[in-house]
């Protein structure tokens, strides 16, 4: 059961593969492509531009941050509606039949074989590359999961500007949150509007926590990173603060 043809977009892009920084950046929802074999999943173009399909703005922030830190970044190409690369493939939300309140007809009634085909084509190679990048490093990397969130979800406004998420190891998240709160005018949350769990996340629990890595999961509100200027501003801010947060952790702060 073929999902991707050979001439289609690669599953992931590795940005700055020779980066010297210990920070390893990932963007599970950077893209919104759909494999040719799946048509449009029954979702119109306007909905494919919404947050249900991807993390709006996060590709630009991640590319800018990789350049500013001299870090390697791995950007996933295909829409979270095809397979969510930050979910265990066994959970229903990995192949959502409804996202927020929008039906996804192309995901309705998928068989186990159809889900597995998408996993093998997209999910597995993306996470294999992350694992390869981690294993290839002489020094243990710092795992940074880059995400963005919609300012309005199910008609409820979200007032925070940025959040850090964590599960078993909150040390680096606490350090970055404290630094972000010193920035002028920012509303900063921790584990809100989402939190990391083994049931709802994949990258942090599997690559970072099981591997004993220090990590961060960062969420930026999408209307704050809607254009290149704002994306570069956030990249510059995080490039300034992430090394400070790591230094505080290293020095026992």
PyMOL commands that set and color helices and strands:
alter all, ss='L'
color gray80, all
select helices_A, chain A and resi 36-38+45-48+58-69+92-95+105-107+112-135+171-181+203-209+222-224+228-250
alter helices_A, ss='H'
color red, helices_A
select strands_A, chain A and resi 12-15+23-27+72-76+98-99+102-103+142-149+152-153+156-157+162-165+188-190+215-221
alter strands_A, ss='S'
color yellow, strands_A
deselect
rebuild
show_as cartoon
